Amino acid sequence: MNLFAKTGKMALGSRLRLLTAKVTDDAAKIYELYQVGLVPKWFPVFFVLSEEGEKTITEIAGAIGHSQPSVSKIVREMTAAGLVRENLDTGDRRRNVVALTPEGQKITSKIKEQYADVDAAVEAMIATARHNLWEAIEEWEYLLDRKSLLQRVEEQRKIRESKKVRIEEYKPEYQSAFRALNEAWISTYFEMEEADYKALEDPQGYILDKGGKIFVALYDDEPVGVCALIKMDDPFYDYELAKMAVSSKARGKNIGFLLGKAVIQAAEQLGGKNIYLESNTILKPAIGLYRKLGFRKVAGHFTPYKRCNIQMAMDLEAARDKSGL
């Protein structure tokens, strides 16, 4: 059975480990072939010391991309084999300096022929293969440094889960969910305030009858997120994005983003030119979401909330111009 044909790219790590094991096994035999007393895992440390001379454990770790404990373990093994010595007389006993011994230096001159033959063998494989593995590895390292595989999987999970989410406009039967979801998140971080009670006890009169809208996110037909668009009587801002709350059991499904987009779209359809919101900087995921939606920090607007320590706004016309719409 070809395991990887069945698992697909899900088993990327397992396949890379298998490939690494094949190459490492051959590497050990290659050292024996050239009668070089090295173990494959020692090579990065040996190479740095042979090319650049004495180094501290910290310097070696930085040069080869290993942890300091890993380098320390390799240095101990190489010391036992008589290839390196550490704690050299540098005048500073706090610095653990490592260098090749005369025996290790002998390998430096002896291994050059092995270097040439291995390099030629790899180049021959690259010439034969349809894809240049060496360049591909470099490219993948760059991509994973920018965004880890975990982050990429989390993104795909959000995309998949978000397809199960349905955004609906408010109905009277959603009033209890609107209140419960908001009370839950507010009480987790802050305290309920007078302005909260006004909006949550009478969303019809406080929000809808004044020209606003409320959106509800449904997951498996259960209300798991809410967000309001409140009409403002203000010379600078037309609408406020407010009362966004997502159930803790529905996090990671892109619900906040979908609700935010629904609110922004509604404001545009109602002829709004800008949207305002208030938040608190301890809510880092929320602030990141607002920035992703297009909001930027503003200051100086009156707020009825004690918990507000950041104000943000979005110019809808500028956003449309920027997107080319």
N, C-alpha and C positions, 0 to 999 in steps of 0.2 A: 504494500500500500504506500502510495506517495502521499505522506502526511501533508506536505505543504501545498499540494494541489488541492487538497480538501479544505485546509484551514484558510488558504489565501493569505493576504497581507496581515491578517490578525496575528500570525506567528512570526512576524518580522524579527523580533528579538531572539527567538529560538533558532531561526535560520542563521542569523548572524553569529550566534554562539557556536553553532555547528561548523560554520565556515572558519571561524577563528580557531576552533579546536583542530581542524585539519591543517591549517597553516602553522599553528604552534607546534603540533606534533612533528611536522616536517622540519621546522626550524631547529628543533632539538637534534634531529638526525643530521642536519646540515652542519651544525657546530661540531658534531662527532666526526663527520666526513673530513672537515678541515682541521681536526684535532685542536679546536679552540675551546678552552675550559670555561664556557659561559652557559648560563641557563637563559632561555628566551626572555623571561620576564626581567632579567638583569640588564638587558641590552640598552634601554633608554638611559639608565643611570650611567652605565659604562660609556656610552657614546658622548654624553655631555661632559663627563670628566676627561675623556680622551681628547676631545676637541677644544675644551675651554679651560682645563686645569682645575685646581681645587675650588670647591664650592661648599656652601653651607647646605644643610638639609632643606631649609626653606627655599634657597635659590634653585636647587635641583627640582624640588616639587613644582615650583613655578614654571621651570623650563620644560618639564615633560608632562605637565597637566595631571599629576598624581597628588594624592593627599600626603601630608607630612608623615603620618603613621605608616603609610604604605612605603614611602621612600626609606624611612628608618628601618623597616623590616628588611627591605632589600639590601640596604647598606650593611646590616648585621650579617646577613647571609654571605655577602661578598667579602666581608671582613673575615668571617670564618674560613672562607676559601682562599684567603691570602691575597685577594685582588685589590682591596682598598684598605686604607687606614683612616681613622677619624680622630677628632680632638687634637688637631695639630697645634703646635706651639705658635699661636698667633698673637699672644699677648692679651687675649680676651677669652677667658674660659667659658663665658656665657655663649659663645658662638661655636656650634658643633661643626667644624670644618672637615670636609672629606676630600681625599685625593687618592689617585691610583698608587699602588705599591710598585716597586720595580717589576714584580711578576705581572701586575696588571698592565704596565707599560709595554711589556714584551708582546702582549696580545694585540696592542694597538698597531704594531708594525706587521704582525703575523696575519691579522684579519683582513688586510686590504684586498688580497686576492679573492677572499670570500665575498667582500662587498661588491667587487666588480662582477663576479659570476652571478650572484643573486640579482643584482640590478639588471643584468643582461637577460636573465631568465624571466623576470617580471615584465620587462619591455617586450620580450618575444610573446608572452601571453597577451599583453595589451594589443599588440599588432594582430594577433589571431582572433581576438574576441570582437564582437560587434559593438560592445560598449567599453569605455575606458573606466574601469573600476576605481582607479586611483583618483581621477578627476571627480567621479561621482561621489566618492567618500568625502572629498574636500567640500563639495557643494552641499552635501547633507549635513556635514558638521556646521557649516555656515547657517543653514536653514534652522537647525535645531538650537543653535545659540540664540537666534532671533526669537524663536518660539518653540518651546519644548513639545514633545509628542503628547504629553499629558494635556497641555493647553489646547492643542489641536483636536484631541479627542473630546475634550469638554465642549469646544465650539460645535463639533459635529453632533454631539448629544443634544445641545440646545436647539440646533436646527431641526433635528428629527423630532424632539419633543414638542417644539413650537408648532409643528404641523397638526398636532392633536388639539391645539388650543383654538377656541372660537371666541371672538370678541363680539359682544352684543351691547346694544344701548340699554340703558336702565329701564326696568319694569318695576312696578310696586312690589312684586314678590321678592325682589332682590334687596329690599331695604334692610332686612335683618343681616344679610351678608355684608352689605356696605358698612354698616355700623360695626359688626363683629370683627371684620378684617382690619378696619382702622383702629379700633380699640386695642386689638391684640398687638399690633406693631408699635403703636404709640406707648402703650404701657410697658413694652419690653425695654424701651430706651428712655422714655420721658414720663411726664404726667399729663393726663387729660386736662385741657384748658377750656375756658368758656367758649371760645370760638369753635372748638372741636364739637362741643355738644350742640351748638346751633346748627351746624352743617349736618351732623349725623342723626339728629333727632327729627329734622324736617328737610330732607334733601329736596323734596318737591318744591317747597316754598323758598328755601335758602339758595338753591342752585338752579333747578330746572325752570321755575316760573320767572326767573330773572334773566333768562336767555342763555343759560349754560347747559352742559350735557354731562352725563355720567356714563362711563363704559364699564362693563363687567366681563372679565375673562373666565370662560368656562373650560374646564378640563374634565373629560368624561362626564359632561353635563353638570358638573359641580362648580359653583362659583368659588374661584381660588384667587382672584385678583380684581381690584377696582381702581378707578382713577376718575377724577372730575375735572371738567373744564368750566371754570367759574367766570362769568361776565364781570368785568371790573368797571367801576365808575372812577376812572383815573385818566389824567391828561397824557400819561406816558405809555400806559399798557392797556391793551384791549381785554385780554383774558389772563386768567391764572391757571396753571396746572397745579392741582392740589389733590389731597386725599388719595394719593397713590399708596396702595397696600397690597402685598402679595402673601398668601399663606406660606408659612414656613415649610409645609410639606410639598409645596409646589415650586420651590426655588430651583434654579438651574434649567428652567424650561423657556427662558427668553420672554417670560410673561410681562415683566416691567417694560421691556423695549416695545413689545407689541401694543401695550396699553398707551405708552407714550406716543407712538406713531399714530394711533387712532385719535388721540386728543389733538395732536398737531394738525392732522388732516381735517378734523372737524373745525378747528379754528380757522383754517384756510377757507373752508367752504362757507363759513359764516362771515367771511370778509375781514377777518382779523389781520392786523399787520404785525403784531408782536405778542409774545406770551411771557408771563412772569412766573417765577416760582420761589418758594422759600424752603430751606432745608437746614441741616446741621452737619458740620464737617466730620462728626464721628461716624456718620453714615457713608463711609467711603464707597461701597458699591453703588449706592444711590447717586452720589456725586459723579462717579464715573459714567453711570448710565445717562445722566443729564448732559454731560459733555459729549457723549457719543451721539445723542439726539440732536445736538447743535446748540445747547445753551451755554452762555458765557457769564462769568461773574459780573454783577453790578452792585451798587451800594447806594444807601441813602433813602430807601423807601420805607415808609412807616410799616411796622408789623405788629399785629396783635398777639403774636406768639413769643413767649419767653424762650422757647427752645430754638428759635431761629438765630443762627449766627452766620448764615451765608444767603445771599440773594442772587438769583440768576435770571437771565432773560434771553429770549431768542427773537431775532428780527426775521420774520417769515419772508419778507420780500427779498432781503439779502440772501437768505438761505436758498430761495428759488433761483436767484440770479447765479449763485455759486454752483448750483447743481445743473444749470443750463436749462431749467424748465421754464 
